[in-house]
Amino acid sequence: MRLTIAAVLAVSVCCLGLTACEPHKRTFGEKVRDTIDPPQGPVEKAGRSIDRATGN
């Protein structure tokens, strides 16, 4: 019985981590900015992605 409960708890913890990850969908303003002023290279592109992910 304890093994079953431990297994269920382990699966629950793993699934909670996966449900927190959702893809970021760009807003209309972000799409316009990327069209008018596209990122210049991979570093700027990564910087924009990080800024959008953190909400800054």
Contacts in CASP RR format, 6 or more apart in sequence:
PFRMAT RR
TARGET T0000
AUTHOR 0000-0000-0000
METHOD contacts of the structure
MODEL  1
MRLTIAAVLAVSVCCLGLTACEPHKRTFGEKVRDTIDPPQGPVEKAGRSI
DRATGN
24 49 0 8 1.000
24 52 0 8 1.000
24 53 0 8 1.000
26 34 0 8 1.000
26 52 0 8 1.000
30 52 0 8 1.000
34 48 0 8 1.000
39 45 0 8 1.000
39 47 0 8 1.000
39 48 0 8 1.000
END
